[in-house]
């Protein structure tokens, strides 16, 4: 029986890692962006990463949306719209300056990317749980 439990646990662990493979790969790219030497390079790196993260976020959102009943799908749409407003407001708070220089752009791109990666991880988690929002398992 112990071998069976170990096998089930191992398979569950592998499935969890595969479910979060996209966000994990993007998190590695996030760390690489921090290795650049200028604000312009950092900003460009995070800007490109944000595009990738947003595309993957949209893919996970679509996948989740298709798996939900109409009532819960409506809740997801509402939550996502409010999350976009929060992300934008939070990033404006974190970098309120209006100038359009490399430092300001870098700060905004970092914030947008990090908030998007955070949300991507949430949606991957919901998809892993097959849309069971708030389930204890």
Secondary structure as GFF3:
##gff-version 3
##sequence-region A 1 137
A	DSSP	alpha_helix	2	19	.	.	.	ID=ss1
A	DSSP	alpha_helix	21	33	.	.	.	ID=ss2
A	DSSP	alpha_helix	39	67	.	.	.	ID=ss3
A	DSSP	alpha_helix	70	94	.	.	.	ID=ss4
A	DSSP	alpha_helix	102	128	.	.	.	ID=ss5
###
